[in-house]
Structure formats: structure tokens, C-alpha cells
Amino acid sequence: MSPFRHGPPPAGPDSVDPGRLLAGLPEALPCMMSYWGLDLRCRYANQAYLDWFGLTVEQAVGSTVAEILGPVAEESVRAGIDAAEAGRPQIVERRTTGPGGRPLVHEVHFIADRSGNRTRGVYVLVFETTRLKDAEQRLGEANQELERMRARLEEIEAAAPHLPHVAPGRERVADHPQRFEPPAAEEPGSDAAGLARQPSDEKEALLRLHHQGQRILLAEDNPVNQEVAVALLEGTGLEIDVADHGAHAVELAMTHRHDVVLMDIQMPVMDGLQATRELRRRLGPGVPIIAMTANIYDDERQACLDAGMDDHLAKPVTPDALFDALLRWLPRRDPAAADPASEWLARAQCIDGLDTGEGLANAAGAASLYQRMLRRYADIYTAGLPALRGVATAAEREKAMVACHSARGACSLIGATALSARLKGHEEELARSDIAAPVLASAGLGLEGELQALARSLIAVLR
């Protein structure tokens, strides 16, 4: 059946068959199609076009551009028709507002209908590309965020010679019980006094400079407190694992190595004291454990000491107090050793298809930032990308295109350039109408397997 509500014009020897124009186009990009004579009167329109403007066939056919689209649109449509008539392909992006004020993006194609040397009219095809444009925007915003992170790293490195030295403290609270009391005034000139006088942004810079990439275990059952703490910690370049209760904290501590544990006292399933005793039984005294509680009395302080805790943070936790505690207890690294070509990076260089030089360049040369990028990639793609397999319907094909676009950006970022190129080729194939769905599904399955294989290799390297 013809896609038009009104039959197509008589076909000339060089004319474009409107049925062929629409045949095989992915349903994920629904097409509004109209045909205009050189007098700018509508001759034909498909159902999508009529529905969009709320017209009947009788109202649309014979009406001028100005009558349907308004006088302002007449000039731009005339320009598109003139260019198509002159043989210049015309593709225009239009931004409009849909129902409820939702911004929409459309791609408009003007295609001349020619018979010999004579142009009879122009087909106008309009595709909505809002979701694809939204995906591109999100990717662009992610790239901008990475650029801001790079710039921040460069600022910190440049400021490093001017930042005061903070000596690492590894004494136990058992030897310094005053840490469970309001901090006493420090002697002028001492390292601790210098640290206390520094604003939070300088302490954040110190953490990023000396401790970026180190791992924190946060045991906290309150979701609001979790969110606040994670936001503060991630801003310093630290990596955070979150446990909802004490038993979960013990499980995570046995799975990953942590440099500091922040332990809430009151938690369900297993409280902070029980969890601390279990961690000391299993891991010994090595990892510092910092208590977090609203009030600390003598008996509670002694209970924390007896359980094996090292320090205390009063709730609500302020950025200054949190940064001070972390600077006291995190193992110190010299700036020169902050981003070494460490063992994990040497192993990563052996992964087929991963250009670590390219990835490091994208991370401004910071190995710790590159490590975080690889961890994030592995977290996302270990489970695969099912959208690449489902291409039977138009909606599934559009979803596969968006997923493919995002995945190739991630691969390019970490240095998996060859895989990124294959994903780009597949994305282009998804946009074509002449490739059968089973072929696309098979190719997508193979690419999903490659994404998973790379993720598994990264997990083995970063473990």
C-alpha cells in the first residue's frame, strides 16, 4: 500500500518513487513525508505528517506552505526546494517544541523529483532524532567533565610545591585518647596546626595529590549520609565502596583491599563495634578504622578502643573533619610517585586491543585517573550490552544505535581504539535499511562479547 494518504504523482523516467524512499527505513526514526509542487502547494502527505499538524487529507492537499506552516517557514522551505532543484542535497536540523513543552529535534531532507531535465516538485522527509541528539549531548557533557578533571589535576600538580607538608600519622587512638575529645589547640608551627589552618579546598588538593586512587570503605546505613560522604570523597579522587550494614562491610573488606574504613556505630544486621571486631580478627591491625557517631561518651570511647578502632568523627561529618582524618590515616605517597607505571599498568599493557598510551593521554597522564576510568568501564560492561542483540523492531534498533554510540565513546576514551572503530562501523550499519535484522543481531552479539572480554581482562588486571 502506498505510504501516502493521496496517491503519488505520475512516475517519470527519472522521478523518485515515494514508496522506495520509505521502504526499509528504520521504524525507530518515524518519517513525516510530504510532496510539494514548485508553486509551494502540498500535493501529497503521509499519515505521520497529517497527524503531526492535525490535518485531514482535504485540508493538507492544495494548501500552501504558508497556510500549513505559517509565513515565517515559507522562506526556509523555498530555500530548501530551490537548492534541491539545483541538484544540491539539503539536510537541515530543526528544533521545535512538542506537547507539554518538550524540546524536539528533527532532521529535514529535501529531495528533488525530476523527470529528465525538468523538476516537477520536491519530497520533504522529516525524521525525529531527539533521543539520538540527547545521547550525543550526554556524551559531550561527559567529555567536558573529563576535561575539567584534567584541568583540576594540572592545577593541583602546579600548586604542589606550595602546599604545606603533612606528615603521616599512624599512632593508635589507644595511645592518644584525646582524639575522641574536641581537638586541643596545637603548638604554632606544628604540622597538625598547619593542617587545621588550611581551608578545605587545600586539604582536598592534598588528598588528590598524595592519595588519589586509594580506596575507602564506608559503612553507613543512612542513604542521605551515604550520598553526602560519597560526594565529598569522590571529589578528592578517592575510590569508595559503600556498605549498608556491618555484615556487608565485612564482606566488602574481605573482597577488596581498603586503605581506610569509615565505620558508623549504629547499623542494622551487625553494628559498627561487632563489624570492627570481626575485621580485626580477620585482617589484623593493619587497616585504620575510624568511628562515626553523633555522640561519644567515655564508655562508648572505651568500647571503640576495645573493638579496635583508631579514630573518631563526630556526626554530622564536616568536610574539614573528614579530610583531616583521612590525611592523618591514609598511607602517604610522594608526589613524584603518585602516578607510577605500576604493576597494574604493566599488566594492562599486555591486554590485546588496549592502547594504554592513548588511554593515559586521555587521562592527562595521570595513572590513578586512568585506573578509575578502567574500573568504571569494567563495572559497566562486565554484564554485557544486551541492547546490541535486540534489533528486531524499530525501537530496538534505535536503542542499539544509542548504546553503540555510547560504548564506542567509552572504548575510545580508555584506549580500545580498534574496538571503538568496529562499534562505529556497526552503528553506521544499524542506520542502514538494507541489512537484515539477523545479520545485525549476530554482529551485535559478537561486539557485546568483545566488550565483556575486555571488561573481564581489566577486572583481572585491577584486582
N, C-alpha and C positions, 0 to 999 in steps of 0.2 A: 504494500500500500504506500502511496506517496506520503512523504512527511509533511506535505503542505495541506492546509485546510482548503486551498484553492489550487487547481491543477497547475503544473509547471508550464512555462512558455514553450512554444514550439521549438524543438531542438534544431539548431543549425549545425552545419558540419563541424564548426569549431566551438560550439557552445558547451557550457559546463552542465552536466546532468545533475540536478539538485539531489536526486536520490543517491548518486555516487559520492557527493560531497559529505553526506551524513553517514553513509554506510561504514560500519566498523569503528566509528568514533567512540572512545570510551564513555560509557554512561556516567562515569564519575565527573565528567565535565559536560553537564547538560547544555545543549546548544539551542539558543534562540536564533531563528533564521528568518530572514525576510528578503524580498526581491524588489528592487526599485527601478523604475524607468528613469530615463535621462531627464524627465520633467520633474523628478523628485516626488513622484506619486507611488505609493505602495501598490504593487501588483499581486504579491503573494506573501503569506506569513504562516509559519507553523504554529502548532498549538502552544508551545512554550512561549513564543512571542506574544500571542494573543493573551495568554494567562498573565504574563508579566504586566502588560498595560491595561488589563481588564477590558479587552475589546472583543467584539464579535467579528466574524469574517466580514460582514457587511459594513461594519464601522471602519475596519482597517483598510480594506481594498479600495483604492481610489483616493484615499486621503493623502495629503501631502506630509512631508517631514515636519513642517511647522505645525500642522494640525495635530499630529500624534506626539511629537517630541517637544514642541514649543519652538518659537522663533530663534532662541539662542542656539539651539542644536543644529539648525538648518545649515549654518555656515560650516561647521566642522564636518557634517555629513557630506556636504557638497565638496569639501576639500578631499575627503577620502574617496569619493566617487571619481573626481577629476584625476586623482593620482592613479587609481585602479584603471581608469580608461586609458591613461597614458602608458600603461604597462608597468607601473611601479607597484610592487606588493606593499600593502598597507596593513600594519598591525598596530593597533592603538590600545593603550591601557586606560580604562575609565574607572574612576572611583565614585561610587554613589552611596546613598543611604537607603537601606531596606526597611522592612517593617520593624517597628519598635526602635528605630534609630540605629540599627546595626550597620556598621560600615561594610560595604561590599566592594569587591574588585572584579572587574570584567575585562576580558581581552576581546577586542573587536577586530575582525578580519573583513576587509573589503576585497571582493574577487569579481573582476570584470567578466561579464557574459558576452563573448564575442562571436560573431558569425562572419567568417572571412576577415576583412579589414574593418568591419563595422562593429561598434559596441552597441549592444541592444539595451543593456542595463547592468546593474551591479547587485551581486549577492552580498548580504551583510550577515556574518556569522558572529554570534556573541557567546563567549564561554565565561562562566563564573569561576574565578581562580582564587577566591578569598582564602580558603584553607591552605592552599599552596603558598600564597604570599605571607600568611600568618606564620607558617613554618619557617620560611626564609627569614622573616623578621626575628623570630626567636633564636635562630642560629646566629644571625648578625649580632643580637644582643649578647649571646654567649661569647662570641669572639671579642666584643668590646669589653666584656668583663675580664676576659683573659688579658687583654691589653692593659687594663687598669691594674691587674695583679702584677704584670711585668713591670709597669712603671713604679708601682709601690716597692717592689723588690729592689729596683735600681736606686730609689731614693734611700732605702734602708742601708744598702751597701755603701752609698756615698756618705751617709751620716755615721757609719760605723766608727771611724776614727775619733769622732767627737762624743760618742756615747760613753758614759762612765762605766768602769769595770765593776761587775758584781761577782763577788766570789761565791762559789757554790757552797751551800751548807748541807751537810749530811748528818748532823747530830740528831739524835733521837729526842723527842719531846720528854721522854723519861728523864733525860739529863737536863732538860730546860723546861720545867713545868710551867714557867711563866708564859709560854706560848699559848696556854689555854686561858690566859687573862688578857685584858686590854693591853696593847703594846706599850711598854715603858719608853720614856724618852731615851734616845740614843745619844752617845757622845758625838759632838760635832766632828766631822771628818771621817767618821766610820763608814764602812761600806753600807751597812744597814740604814744609817741615817741618810746617806746619799740616795739609796733606793726609795726610801719613804718620801723624799722631796720631789722625786721625778713624777711628772704628770703621767696619766695612763697611756697616752699615745707613745711616750718614750719607752715605757715598760713593754707595751705591745711590740715596739720595734726591737727591743732586746730579745723578747721571746722569739720573734721571727728570725732574728739574726743568729741566735745561738741554739734554738730548739725546734726550728721548723721541721715538720715531718715526724716529730716524736709523737708517741701515741698515749692518749689519756683514756682511762676507763671511768666513766661517770655512772655511778649507781644512785639513781634518783627516781622515785615513783610518781612525782607530781609532773604532769606534762607541761605546765607553764614554766616551772623551774628548769625542766629539761631544755625547753626551747631557748630560754634566756642564756643558760650556761653554754649550750652548743653554739649559739650565735657569737658569744664572747670568745670562745676557744677557737672556733674556725677562723675568726678574724686574725688570729695570731699565726696561722699556718700549721697549727697542731691538728692531728687526726684524733677523732673521738669515737669511741664505742659507748653506746648507751644501754644500761641495764635497768629494767623496770622494778627489780627487787633484788634482794641479796643473793638468792639462789642463781638468778640469771647472771649476776656479777661474777660469781664463782665460775660459772660455765664459760663466760667470755674470757676470764682471766686464764683459764686452762687452755683456751683455744689460741689466743694471741698473746704476744709479749707486750706489756704496758710499762711505760716509764713512770707513771704516777696513777694512783687510784683516788678519785674523789668519792667518798662514801657517806651517803646520808645515813643517819642513825635509825630513824623511824621509817620502816618499809614493810610491806606485806610479805608473806611467804617465809622470808628469812630476813631479820633486821640487820642493820649495819654491823653491830657487835658480833653477831654469830657469823656473818659473812667474813669479817676480818679475821676471826679466829680460824676459820676454815682455810682462808688464803695463807695465813702464816703457817698452818700445819702442812699445807701442800707446797708452798713456794718458798717458805723461809722468810728471813727478814729483808730480803733484797729490795723489793719494790716499796717505795714510800706510799703510805695510806693516810689521806687527810680526811678527818671527820668533818661533816657538815651538819649543823644543828642550830636551832633557834636560840637555845639557852644551854649554858654549860655550868653546872654546879660541881662542887668538889667531888661528890660521889660519882657523878657522870664522868668527870675528868679521869678519875681513877679507873673507872670501868673501861674507858677508851684506851688508857695506857695498858691496862691488864690484857685487853684484847689484842694489842699490838699496833695501835695507831701511832702515827708520828706527829701529827699537827692537827689544827682545828681551824675551821672557817665558820664564822657566825652568819646565820641567815637573817635577812636577805643578803646574799653574797654580792658585794660590790666589785666592779672591775678592778679597782686598786687592790683590794684584799686578795682577790683571786690571782691576779698577776704576781703580786708579792709572793704568795705561797708557791706558785709554780716556779718562779725564779729561784726560790730557796731550794726546791727539791728536785727539779729536773736535772739530769746529768748534763753538765756544761760541755759545749763543744766550742773550739776556737773558730773565729770567722773564716780563717783560711781552710778549715776542714769542714765547713758547713755543707759544701756540695762536692764531695769527692767522687771520683769514678769508682764507687764502692762495689762490693761483691755482687749486689743485686743488679747493678748496672752492667757489670761484666757478663753476668748470665743473660741479661736481656739482650745484649748484643748478639747472642747466639740464636735468637729466635728468628726463624725464617720469615722473611717478609716484613720485618720491623727495622726501620732505619732509625736507630736511637739518636744519631746525629741530627736528623731532621726534627725528631721529637724534642730533643734538648733545645734546639734553636727556637722552637715554638714556645718553650718554657723559659725563654730569656737566659738559657744556660744554667738554670737552677735545677740540680738533680733532684732535690727534695720536692719541688713543684712538679717536675716531670713524673716522679714516683706517684704523687697524688693523682695526676691525670691518668696514669696507667691503672691505678686501683679503681678509679671511677669507671673507666672503660670496662674493666673486668667485672665490676659489680653489675653493670647494665647488661652486658652481652653474654654472660655465662649461661643464662637461661634461653639464649637464642633470640630470634626476631620473627615470631610467628606471622607477622603481617606480610613478610616476603613470600610466604607459601600460599596465602589466600588471594587469588586473583580471578575468581570465577565470576564475580559481579563487578559492576562499575564502582560501587562504593569501596569494595575491597581493593580494587586496582588503585584508586586514589590513595587509600591508606597505605598501600605498599609503596607508592611513589614518595609519599612524605617520609615514611620510615627509611627508605633507601637513601633519600637526600640527607637525613639526619645522620645515618650511620656512616655515610662516606665522609661527612664533615668530621666526625669523631675519629675515623681512621686516619684522615689526613693530618689531624692535629697531633696524634701520638706518633706519626711517622710510618704508618702502614700504608704507604703511598700506592703500592700495586693493588692492594685490596680496595682502596678508595677509588682507583681508576675503574676496576671491574664493577663496583657498585654504581659508578656514574654511567657506565655503559648500560647496565641493567635498568637504571632509572629512565634512560632515553628509550629503551625498548618497551618499557611499560607505557610510555606515551604514544607508542605506535599502534595502529589499528590492524596491521597485517600479520601480527604474531599471535598464534593461538594461546589460549589460557593455559593448557597443559604444558606447553613449552616454557612459558614464563614461570609457572609454578615450579617446574623442575630446576630452572636456573636459580630461582629464589631459594629453593631448598639447599642447593649447593653453596650459595653465598652465606646463608644462615650457618651452615656447617663451618665455613671458614671463619666467620665472626666468633663462633663458640670455641673453635680450636685455638684462636689467638687469645681469647679470654682465659682459657684453661692454662695456656702456656704462661701467661702473665701471672696468674694466681700461683703457679709453681715457683716462679722466679721471686715474687714478692712475699712469699710466705715467711 
